[in-house]
Amino acid sequence: MSEQGDTKRAIGVYGSTINIAARMEEAAKAHDVACVISGDVAQALPDAEQQLLPLGHEQVKGISVEIPIFEYRADDGKSWEWPARAGSSPRAEIPV
């Protein structure tokens, strides 16, 4: 973590965890799903087998090995879809 700028108003957070989180967001867009998580996060979730769909492995920029990735689905095991909203980009909370 570091402060940035002359007035030190912005705080930057760096490291592999933040890097992987950003890459999971990119992977979700690439796979056209709402939420992608890494294998480490998938292992940390208790009793989540029904909510996880393996998507394969991704090479993450800045990480030397490919990491397993999973789609995280809603409680009923179905893919979660973005609601359609006219005139704006889709934004909604993902049910967890």
Biopython code that builds the backbone (N, CA, C, O; Angstrom):
import numpy as np
from Bio.PDB.StructureBuilder import StructureBuilder

atoms = [
    (1, "MET", "N", (0.850, -1.146, 0.000)),
    (1, "MET", "CA", (0.000, 0.000, 0.000)),
    (1, "MET", "C", (0.907, 1.224, 0.000)),
    (1, "MET", "O", (1.943, 1.236, 0.664)),
    (2, "SER", "N", (0.521, 2.237, -0.735)),
    (2, "SER", "CA", (1.308, 3.471, -0.760)),
    (2, "SER", "C", (0.394, 4.656, -1.013)),
    (2, "SER", "O", (-0.659, 4.529, -1.639)),
    (3, "GLU", "N", (0.811, 5.800, -0.521)),
    (3, "GLU", "CA", (0.091, 7.033, -0.808)),
    (3, "GLU", "C", (0.657, 7.618, -2.087)),
    (3, "GLU", "O", (1.863, 7.555, -2.323)),
    (4, "GLN", "N", (-0.212, 8.190, -2.917)),
    (4, "GLN", "CA", (0.227, 8.723, -4.189)),
    (4, "GLN", "C", (-0.221, 10.159, -4.344)),
    (4, "GLN", "O", (-1.242, 10.566, -3.791)),
    (5, "GLY", "N", (0.541, 10.917, -5.093)),
    (5, "GLY", "CA", (0.155, 12.281, -5.406)),
    (5, "GLY", "C", (0.742, 13.282, -4.438)),
    (5, "GLY", "O", (1.185, 12.940, -3.342)),
    (6, "ASP", "N", (0.733, 14.546, -4.880)),
    (6, "ASP", "CA", (1.298, 15.609, -4.059)),
    (6, "ASP", "C", (0.506, 15.834, -2.771)),
    (6, "ASP", "O", (1.087, 16.113, -1.723)),
    (7, "THR", "N", (-0.802, 15.713, -2.850)),
    (7, "THR", "CA", (-1.626, 15.959, -1.667)),
    (7, "THR", "C", (-1.888, 14.676, -0.890)),
    (7, "THR", "O", (-2.547, 14.702, 0.150)),
    (8, "LYS", "N", (-1.383, 13.569, -1.380)),
    (8, "LYS", "CA", (-1.516, 12.268, -0.718)),
    (8, "LYS", "C", (-2.970, 11.910, -0.445)),
    (8, "LYS", "O", (-3.313, 11.448, 0.643)),
    (9, "ARG", "N", (-3.815, 12.127, -1.437)),
    (9, "ARG", "CA", (-5.229, 11.790, -1.305)),
    (9, "ARG", "C", (-5.541, 10.403, -1.836)),
    (9, "ARG", "O", (-6.482, 9.762, -1.368)),
    (10, "ALA", "N", (-4.772, 9.932, -2.799)),
    (10, "ALA", "CA", (-5.029, 8.620, -3.401)),
    (10, "ALA", "C", (-4.168, 7.578, -2.715)),
    (10, "ALA", "O", (-2.993, 7.812, -2.431)),
    (11, "ILE", "N", (-4.750, 6.452, -2.457)),
    (11, "ILE", "CA", (-3.997, 5.345, -1.866)),
    (11, "ILE", "C", (-3.993, 4.212, -2.872)),
    (11, "ILE", "O", (-5.048, 3.775, -3.332)),
    (12, "GLY", "N", (-2.804, 3.735, -3.212)),
    (12, "GLY", "CA", (-2.672, 2.629, -4.154)),
    (12, "GLY", "C", (-2.412, 1.338, -3.404)),
    (12, "GLY", "O", (-1.665, 1.318, -2.426)),
    (13, "VAL", "N", (-3.024, 0.274, -3.858)),
    (13, "VAL", "CA", (-2.822, -1.033, -3.253)),
    (13, "VAL", "C", (-2.205, -1.927, -4.328)),
    (13, "VAL", "O", (-2.723, -2.011, -5.442)),
    (14, "TYR", "N", (-1.100, -2.594, -3.993)),
    (14, "TYR", "CA", (-0.366, -3.387, -4.958)),
    (14, "TYR", "C", (-0.114, -4.784, -4.401)),
    (14, "TYR", "O", (-0.241, -5.017, -3.199)),
    (15, "GLY", "N", (0.238, -5.692, -5.272)),
    (15, "GLY", "CA", (0.602, -7.031, -4.856)),
    (15, "GLY", "C", (-0.106, -8.071, -5.692)),
    (15, "GLY", "O", (-0.993, -7.747, -6.481)),
    (16, "SER", "N", (0.288, -9.332, -5.518)),
    (16, "SER", "CA", (-0.267, -10.399, -6.354)),
    (16, "SER", "C", (-1.758, -10.606, -6.114)),
    (16, "SER", "O", (-2.479, -10.955, -7.049)),
    (17, "THR", "N", (-2.239, -10.403, -4.890)),
    (17, "THR", "CA", (-3.664, -10.574, -4.619)),
    (17, "THR", "C", (-4.492, -9.581, -5.418)),
    (17, "THR", "O", (-5.500, -9.952, -6.019)),
    (18, "ILE", "N", (-4.072, -8.319, -5.427)),
    (18, "ILE", "CA", (-4.789, -7.295, -6.185)),
    (18, "ILE", "C", (-4.658, -7.569, -7.677)),
    (18, "ILE", "O", (-5.621, -7.401, -8.424)),
    (19, "ASN", "N", (-3.473, -7.989, -8.117)),
    (19, "ASN", "CA", (-3.250, -8.316, -9.520)),
    (19, "ASN", "C", (-4.191, -9.432, -9.967)),
    (19, "ASN", "O", (-4.843, -9.317, -11.004)),
    (20, "ILE", "N", (-4.262, -10.500, -9.194)),
    (20, "ILE", "CA", (-5.120, -11.627, -9.554)),
    (20, "ILE", "C", (-6.585, -11.212, -9.545)),
    (20, "ILE", "O", (-7.340, -11.615, -10.430)),
    (21, "ALA", "N", (-7.002, -10.420, -8.570)),
    (21, "ALA", "CA", (-8.391, -9.958, -8.529)),
    (21, "ALA", "C", (-8.740, -9.169, -9.785)),
    (21, "ALA", "O", (-9.817, -9.352, -10.352)),
    (22, "ALA", "N", (-7.850, -8.302, -10.218)),
    (22, "ALA", "CA", (-8.090, -7.528, -11.444)),
    (22, "ALA", "C", (-8.160, -8.445, -12.655)),
    (22, "ALA", "O", (-8.978, -8.232, -13.550)),
    (23, "ARG", "N", (-7.308, -9.460, -12.687)),
    (23, "ARG", "CA", (-7.307, -10.399, -13.825)),
    (23, "ARG", "C", (-8.561, -11.275, -13.824)),
    (23, "ARG", "O", (-9.026, -11.687, -14.887)),
    (24, "MET", "N", (-9.109, -11.564, -12.644)),
    (24, "MET", "CA", (-10.350, -12.343, -12.581)),
    (24, "MET", "C", (-11.505, -11.530, -13.153)),
    (24, "MET", "O", (-12.406, -12.082, -13.786)),
    (25, "GLU", "N", (-11.478, -10.230, -12.931)),
    (25, "GLU", "CA", (-12.496, -9.360, -13.516)),
    (25, "GLU", "C", (-12.394, -9.395, -15.045)),
    (25, "GLU", "O", (-13.410, -9.469, -15.735)),
    (26, "GLU", "N", (-11.169, -9.342, -15.568)),
    (26, "GLU", "CA", (-10.961, -9.430, -17.017)),
    (26, "GLU", "C", (-11.406, -10.793, -17.549)),
    (26, "GLU", "O", (-12.012, -10.877, -18.617)),
    (27, "ALA", "N", (-11.104, -11.864, -16.801)),
    (27, "ALA", "CA", (-11.480, -13.213, -17.225)),
    (27, "ALA", "C", (-12.995, -13.371, -17.267)),
    (27, "ALA", "O", (-13.522, -14.055, -18.145)),
    (28, "ALA", "N", (-13.696, -12.747, -16.332)),
    (28, "ALA", "CA", (-15.159, -12.815, -16.330)),
    (28, "ALA", "C", (-15.716, -12.210, -17.614)),
    (28, "ALA", "O", (-16.635, -12.760, -18.220)),
    (29, "LYS", "N", (-15.161, -11.086, -18.020)),
    (29, "LYS", "CA", (-15.603, -10.462, -19.270)),
    (29, "LYS", "C", (-15.267, -11.350, -20.464)),
    (29, "LYS", "O", (-16.097, -11.528, -21.356)),
    (30, "ALA", "N", (-14.065, -11.906, -20.488)),
    (30, "ALA", "CA", (-13.636, -12.753, -21.603)),
    (30, "ALA", "C", (-14.474, -14.017, -21.724)),
    (30, "ALA", "O", (-14.729, -14.493, -22.830)),
    (31, "HIS", "N", (-14.904, -14.563, -20.587)),
    (31, "HIS", "CA", (-15.712, -15.792, -20.584)),
    (31, "HIS", "C", (-17.204, -15.492, -20.578)),
    (31, "HIS", "O", (-18.024, -16.410, -20.557)),
    (32, "ASP", "N", (-17.556, -14.216, -20.596)),
    (32, "ASP", "CA", (-18.945, -13.766, -20.618)),
    (32, "ASP", "C", (-19.752, -14.331, -19.449)),
    (32, "ASP", "O", (-20.862, -14.835, -19.619)),
    (33, "VAL", "N", (-19.158, -14.230, -18.257)),
    (33, "VAL", "CA", (-19.837, -14.645, -17.030)),
    (33, "VAL", "C", (-19.767, -13.493, -16.034)),
    (33, "VAL", "O", (-18.971, -12.571, -16.205)),
    (34, "ALA", "N", (-20.586, -13.542, -15.006)),
    (34, "ALA", "CA", (-20.669, -12.445, -14.044)),
    (34, "ALA", "C", (-19.512, -12.437, -13.055)),
    (34, "ALA", "O", (-19.056, -11.366, -12.657)),
    (35, "CYS", "N", (-19.031, -13.603, -12.653)),
    (35, "CYS", "CA", (-18.027, -13.651, -11.584)),
    (35, "CYS", "C", (-17.064, -14.807, -11.800)),
    (35, "CYS", "O", (-17.482, -15.958, -11.921)),
    (36, "VAL", "N", (-15.772, -14.496, -11.849)),
    (36, "VAL", "CA", (-14.722, -15.515, -11.947)),
    (36, "VAL", "C", (-13.858, -15.392, -10.707)),
    (36, "VAL", "O", (-13.503, -14.289, -10.291)),
    (37, "ILE", "N", (-13.520, -16.536, -10.116)),
    (37, "ILE", "CA", (-12.640, -16.552, -8.945)),
    (37, "ILE", "C", (-11.476, -17.496, -9.210)),
    (37, "ILE", "O", (-11.557, -18.393, -10.050)),
    (38, "SER", "N", (-10.397, -17.275, -8.478)),
    (38, "SER", "CA", (-9.214, -18.118, -8.627)),
    (38, "SER", "C", (-9.399, -19.431, -7.863)),
    (38, "SER", "O", (-10.305, -19.567, -7.041)),
    (39, "GLY", "N", (-8.536, -20.371, -8.148)),
    (39, "GLY", "CA", (-8.577, -21.650, -7.450)),
    (39, "GLY", "C", (-8.367, -21.510, -5.956)),
    (39, "GLY", "O", (-8.973, -22.243, -5.175)),
    (40, "ASP", "N", (-7.505, -20.568, -5.541)),
    (40, "ASP", "CA", (-7.285, -20.350, -4.107)),
    (40, "ASP", "C", (-8.555, -19.883, -3.410)),
    (40, "ASP", "O", (-8.864, -20.334, -2.307)),
    (41, "VAL", "N", (-9.285, -18.986, -4.048)),
    (41, "VAL", "CA", (-10.544, -18.509, -3.472)),
    (41, "VAL", "C", (-11.561, -19.647, -3.462)),
    (41, "VAL", "O", (-12.285, -19.821, -2.482)),
    (42, "ALA", "N", (-11.622, -20.420, -4.540)),
    (42, "ALA", "CA", (-12.562, -21.546, -4.619)),
    (42, "ALA", "C", (-12.309, -22.540, -3.483)),
    (42, "ALA", "O", (-13.255, -23.049, -2.882)),
    (43, "GLN", "N", (-11.035, -22.816, -3.189)),
    (43, "GLN", "CA", (-10.704, -23.753, -2.114)),
    (43, "GLN", "C", (-11.104, -23.209, -0.750)),
    (43, "GLN", "O", (-11.415, -23.981, 0.158)),
    (44, "ALA", "N", (-11.099, -21.898, -0.597)),
    (44, "ALA", "CA", (-11.422, -21.290, 0.692)),
    (44, "ALA", "C", (-12.919, -21.224, 0.957)),
    (44, "ALA", "O", (-13.329, -20.989, 2.094)),
    (45, "LEU", "N", (-13.745, -21.426, -0.067)),
    (45, "LEU", "CA", (-15.192, -21.354, 0.119)),
    (45, "LEU", "C", (-15.717, -22.674, 0.672)),
    (45, "LEU", "O", (-15.478, -23.725, 0.078)),
    (46, "PRO", "N", (-16.422, -22.640, 1.786)),
    (46, "PRO", "CA", (-16.969, -23.885, 2.339)),
    (46, "PRO", "C", (-18.192, -24.344, 1.541)),
    (46, "PRO", "O", (-19.068, -23.538, 1.226)),
    (47, "ASP", "N", (-18.248, -25.614, 1.221)),
    (47, "ASP", "CA", (-19.414, -26.227, 0.578)),
    (47, "ASP", "C", (-19.898, -25.468, -0.657)),
    (47, "ASP", "O", (-21.092, -25.199, -0.790)),
    (48, "ALA", "N", (-18.983, -25.123, -1.554)),
    (48, "ALA", "CA", (-19.358, -24.314, -2.712)),
    (48, "ALA", "C", (-19.319, -25.095, -4.030)),
    (48, "ALA", "O", (-19.403, -24.494, -5.101)),
    (49, "GLU", "N", (-19.195, -26.413, -3.966)),
    (49, "GLU", "CA", (-19.046, -27.196, -5.187)),
    (49, "GLU", "C", (-20.157, -26.942, -6.204)),
    (49, "GLU", "O", (-19.892, -26.887, -7.405)),
    (50, "GLN", "N", (-21.394, -26.789, -5.740)),
    (50, "GLN", "CA", (-22.515, -26.591, -6.657)),
    (50, "GLN", "C", (-22.507, -25.203, -7.282)),
    (50, "GLN", "O", (-23.139, -24.985, -8.315)),
    (51, "GLN", "N", (-21.804, -24.273, -6.672)),
    (51, "GLN", "CA", (-21.780, -22.912, -7.212)),
    (51, "GLN", "C", (-20.561, -22.654, -8.095)),
    (51, "GLN", "O", (-20.423, -21.557, -8.636)),
    (52, "LEU", "N", (-19.685, -23.626, -8.251)),
    (52, "LEU", "CA", (-18.460, -23.431, -9.010)),
    (52, "LEU", "C", (-18.471, -24.234, -10.303)),
    (52, "LEU", "O", (-18.810, -25.418, -10.308)),
    (53, "LEU", "N", (-18.104, -23.591, -11.380)),
    (53, "LEU", "CA", (-17.962, -24.247, -12.671)),
    (53, "LEU", "C", (-16.530, -24.015, -13.145)),
    (53, "LEU", "O", (-16.147, -22.873, -13.397)),
    (54, "PRO", "N", (-15.725, -25.086, -13.274)),
    (54, "PRO", "CA", (-14.345, -24.901, -13.733)),
    (54, "PRO", "C", (-14.311, -24.314, -15.143)),
    (54, "PRO", "O", (-15.029, -24.770, -16.032)),
    (55, "LEU", "N", (-13.471, -23.304, -15.334)),
    (55, "LEU", "CA", (-13.317, -22.676, -16.641)),
    (55, "LEU", "C", (-11.968, -22.981, -17.272)),
    (55, "LEU", "O", (-11.734, -22.634, -18.430)),
    (56, "GLY", "N", (-11.082, -23.624, -16.528)),
    (56, "GLY", "CA", (-9.755, -23.953, -17.048)),
    (56, "GLY", "C", (-8.679, -23.244, -16.254)),
    (56, "GLY", "O", (-8.838, -22.956, -15.068)),
    (57, "HIS", "N", (-7.577, -22.970, -16.941)),
    (57, "HIS", "CA", (-6.445, -22.283, -16.326)),
    (57, "HIS", "C", (-6.142, -21.028, -17.126)),
    (57, "HIS", "O", (-6.311, -21.005, -18.345)),
    (58, "GLU", "N", (-5.697, -19.993, -16.443)),
    (58, "GLU", "CA", (-5.364, -18.720, -17.090)),
    (58, "GLU", "C", (-3.934, -18.333, -16.734)),
    (58, "GLU", "O", (-3.485, -18.503, -15.600)),
    (59, "GLN", "N", (-3.242, -17.813, -17.725)),
    (59, "GLN", "CA", (-1.951, -17.199, -17.452)),
    (59, "GLN", "C", (-2.221, -15.776, -17.001)),
    (59, "GLN", "O", (-2.814, -14.991, -17.740)),
    (60, "VAL", "N", (-1.800, -15.444, -15.817)),
    (60, "VAL", "CA", (-2.039, -14.126, -15.241)),
    (60, "VAL", "C", (-0.766, -13.306, -15.360)),
    (60, "VAL", "O", (0.308, -13.743, -14.946)),
    (61, "LYS", "N", (-0.894, -12.124, -15.925)),
    (61, "LYS", "CA", (0.239, -11.224, -16.086)),
    (61, "LYS", "C", (0.884, -10.975, -14.722)),
    (61, "LYS", "O", (0.209, -10.601, -13.763)),
    (62, "GLY", "N", (2.187, -11.189, -14.653)),
    (62, "GLY", "CA", (2.905, -10.976, -13.401)),
    (62, "GLY", "C", (2.997, -12.206, -12.519)),
    (62, "GLY", "O", (3.673, -12.169, -11.491)),
    (63, "ILE", "N", (2.332, -13.303, -12.893)),
    (63, "ILE", "CA", (2.376, -14.555, -12.131)),
    (63, "ILE", "C", (3.025, -15.605, -13.043)),
    (63, "ILE", "O", (2.642, -15.727, -14.207)),
    (64, "SER", "N", (3.991, -16.356, -12.532)),
    (64, "SER", "CA", (4.777, -17.246, -13.388)),
    (64, "SER", "C", (4.045, -18.520, -13.815)),
    (64, "SER", "O", (4.406, -19.114, -14.830)),
    (65, "VAL", "N", (3.042, -18.948, -13.080)),
    (65, "VAL", "CA", (2.328, -20.179, -13.429)),
    (65, "VAL", "C", (0.865, -19.876, -13.734)),
    (65, "VAL", "O", (0.309, -18.895, -13.240)),
    (66, "GLU", "N", (0.247, -20.728, -14.553)),
    (66, "GLU", "CA", (-1.182, -20.571, -14.818)),
    (66, "GLU", "C", (-1.957, -20.914, -13.544)),
    (66, "GLU", "O", (-1.545, -21.775, -12.766)),
    (67, "ILE", "N", (-3.068, -20.238, -13.347)),
    (67, "ILE", "CA", (-3.884, -20.514, -12.170)),
    (67, "ILE", "C", (-5.247, -21.044, -12.606)),
    (67, "ILE", "O", (-5.782, -20.613, -13.627)),
    (68, "PRO", "N", (-5.814, -21.982, -11.832)),
    (68, "PRO", "CA", (-7.158, -22.462, -12.161)),
    (68, "PRO", "C", (-8.183, -21.375, -11.888)),
    (68, "PRO", "O", (-8.069, -20.624, -10.919)),
    (69, "ILE", "N", (-9.188, -21.300, -12.756)),
    (69, "ILE", "CA", (-10.247, -20.309, -12.555)),
    (69, "ILE", "C", (-11.604, -20.999, -12.605)),
    (69, "ILE", "O", (-11.778, -22.028, -13.259)),
    (70, "PHE", "N", (-12.557, -20.406, -11.899)),
    (70, "PHE", "CA", (-13.899, -20.958, -11.786)),
    (70, "PHE", "C", (-14.923, -19.850, -11.952)),
    (70, "PHE", "O", (-14.706, -18.715, -11.526)),
    (71, "GLU", "N", (-16.040, -20.193, -12.575)),
    (71, "GLU", "CA", (-17.180, -19.290, -12.546)),
    (71, "GLU", "C", (-17.879, -19.522, -11.222)),
    (71, "GLU", "O", (-18.137, -20.664, -10.841)),
    (72, "TYR", "N", (-18.187, -18.445, -10.520)),
    (72, "TYR", "CA", (-18.982, -18.550, -9.294)),
    (72, "TYR", "C", (-20.412, -18.259, -9.675)),
    (72, "TYR", "O", (-20.710, -17.212, -10.250)),
    (73, "ARG", "N", (-21.310, -19.194, -9.352)),
    (73, "ARG", "CA", (-22.727, -19.064, -9.701)),
    (73, "ARG", "C", (-23.561, -18.802, -8.465)),
    (73, "ARG", "O", (-23.122, -19.036, -7.339)),
    (74, "ALA", "N", (-24.778, -18.311, -8.690)),
    (74, "ALA", "CA", (-25.707, -18.033, -7.597)),
    (74, "ALA", "C", (-26.017, -19.306, -6.815)),
    (74, "ALA", "O", (-25.650, -20.403, -7.237)),
    (75, "ASP", "N", (-26.682, -19.164, -5.693)),
    (75, "ASP", "CA", (-26.965, -20.290, -4.798)),
    (75, "ASP", "C", (-27.662, -21.462, -5.465)),
    (75, "ASP", "O", (-27.467, -22.606, -5.055)),
    (76, "ASP", "N", (-28.469, -21.201, -6.483)),
    (76, "ASP", "CA", (-29.201, -22.294, -7.115)),
    (76, "ASP", "C", (-28.371, -23.022, -8.174)),
    (76, "ASP", "O", (-28.874, -23.935, -8.828)),
    (77, "GLY", "N", (-27.111, -22.629, -8.349)),
    (77, "GLY", "CA", (-26.247, -23.301, -9.302)),
    (77, "GLY", "C", (-26.420, -22.842, -10.733)),
    (77, "GLY", "O", (-25.733, -23.336, -11.627)),
    (78, "LYS", "N", (-27.328, -21.905, -10.969)),
    (78, "LYS", "CA", (-27.544, -21.400, -12.321)),
    (78, "LYS", "C", (-26.635, -20.212, -12.576)),
    (78, "LYS", "O", (-26.252, -19.504, -11.644)),
    (79, "SER", "N", (-26.292, -19.996, -13.828)),
    (79, "SER", "CA", (-25.487, -18.830, -14.166)),
    (79, "SER", "C", (-26.264, -17.569, -13.837)),
    (79, "SER", "O", (-27.460, -17.472, -14.115)),
    (80, "TRP", "N", (-25.587, -16.620, -13.253)),
    (80, "TRP", "CA", (-26.206, -15.345, -12.933)),
    (80, "TRP", "C", (-26.054, -14.441, -14.130)),
    (80, "TRP", "O", (-24.978, -14.385, -14.727)),
    (81, "GLU", "N", (-27.098, -13.736, -14.495)),
    (81, "GLU", "CA", (-27.059, -12.873, -15.660)),
    (81, "GLU", "C", (-27.236, -11.428, -15.247)),
    (81, "GLU", "O", (-27.947, -11.119, -14.290)),
    (82, "TRP", "N", (-26.573, -10.542, -15.989)),
    (82, "TRP", "CA", (-26.739, -9.115, -15.753)),
    (82, "TRP", "C", (-28.140, -8.708, -16.146)),
    (82, "TRP", "O", (-28.626, -9.133, -17.195)),
    (83, "PRO", "N", (-28.804, -7.901, -15.344)),
    (83, "PRO", "CA", (-30.120, -7.396, -15.746)),
    (83, "PRO", "C", (-29.948, -6.376, -16.870)),
    (83, "PRO", "O", (-28.978, -5.618, -16.884)),
    (84, "ALA", "N", (-30.884, -6.359, -17.803)),
    (84, "ALA", "CA", (-30.832, -5.406, -18.911)),
    (84, "ALA", "C", (-31.309, -4.050, -18.427)),
    (84, "ALA", "O", (-32.357, -3.938, -17.792)),
    (85, "ARG", "N", (-30.537, -3.027, -18.729)),
    (85, "ARG", "CA", (-30.925, -1.660, -18.381)),
    (85, "ARG", "C", (-30.692, -0.787, -19.599)),
    (85, "ARG", "O", (-29.583, -0.729, -20.131)),
    (86, "ALA", "N", (-31.708, -0.131, -20.024)),
    (86, "ALA", "CA", (-31.619, 0.697, -21.217)),
    (86, "ALA", "C", (-30.749, 1.917, -20.959)),
    (86, "ALA", "O", (-30.882, 2.591, -19.938)),
    (87, "GLY", "N", (-29.856, 2.187, -21.905)),
    (87, "GLY", "CA", (-29.074, 3.410, -21.866)),
    (87, "GLY", "C", (-27.908, 3.440, -20.909)),
    (87, "GLY", "O", (-27.289, 4.490, -20.739)),
    (88, "SER", "N", (-27.585, 2.326, -20.277)),
    (88, "SER", "CA", (-26.433, 2.337, -19.381)),
    (88, "SER", "C", (-25.762, 0.979, -19.393)),
    (88, "SER", "O", (-26.349, -0.025, -19.796)),
    (89, "SER", "N", (-24.523, 0.971, -18.943)),
    (89, "SER", "CA", (-23.813, -0.301, -18.855)),
    (89, "SER", "C", (-24.359, -1.075, -17.664)),
    (89, "SER", "O", (-24.768, -0.473, -16.671)),
    (90, "PRO", "N", (-24.370, -2.398, -17.751)),
    (90, "PRO", "CA", (-24.937, -3.191, -16.653)),
    (90, "PRO", "C", (-24.081, -3.115, -15.398)),
    (90, "PRO", "O", (-22.868, -3.321, -15.444)),
    (91, "ARG", "N", (-24.724, -2.817, -14.283)),
    (91, "ARG", "CA", (-24.063, -2.826, -12.979)),
    (91, "ARG", "C", (-25.061, -3.321, -11.969)),
    (91, "ARG", "O", (-26.172, -2.802, -11.867)),
    (92, "ALA", "N", (-24.670, -4.304, -11.241)),
    (92, "ALA", "CA", (-25.542, -4.845, -10.215)),
    (92, "ALA", "C", (-24.680, -5.611, -9.226)),
    (92, "ALA", "O", (-23.538, -5.958, -9.524)),
    (93, "GLU", "N", (-25.221, -5.866, -8.072)),
    (93, "GLU", "CA", (-24.505, -6.675, -7.106)),
    (93, "GLU", "C", (-24.689, -8.133, -7.463)),
    (93, "GLU", "O", (-25.776, -8.554, -7.859)),
    (94, "ILE", "N", (-23.631, -8.896, -7.325)),
    (94, "ILE", "CA", (-23.683, -10.320, -7.579)),
    (94, "ILE", "C", (-24.116, -10.998, -6.295)),
    (94, "ILE", "O", (-23.492, -10.785, -5.255)),
    (95, "PRO", "N", (-25.164, -11.808, -6.332)),
    (95, "PRO", "CA", (-25.593, -12.482, -5.104)),
    (95, "PRO", "C", (-24.541, -13.458, -4.613)),
    (95, "PRO", "O", (-24.027, -14.265, -5.388)),
    (96, "VAL", "N", (-24.222, -13.390, -3.342)),
    (96, "VAL", "CA", (-23.246, -14.312, -2.754)),
    (96, "VAL", "C", (-23.804, -14.937, -1.512)),
    (96, "VAL", "O", (-23.131, -15.745, -0.871)),
]
sb = StructureBuilder()
sb.init_structure("model")
sb.init_model(0)
sb.init_chain("A")
sb.init_seg("    ")
for serial, (resi, resn, name, xyz) in enumerate(atoms, 1):
    if name == "N":
        sb.init_residue(resn, " ", resi, " ")
    sb.init_atom(name, np.array(xyz, "f"), 0.0, 1.0, " ", f" {name:<3s}", serial, name[0])
structure = sb.get_structure()
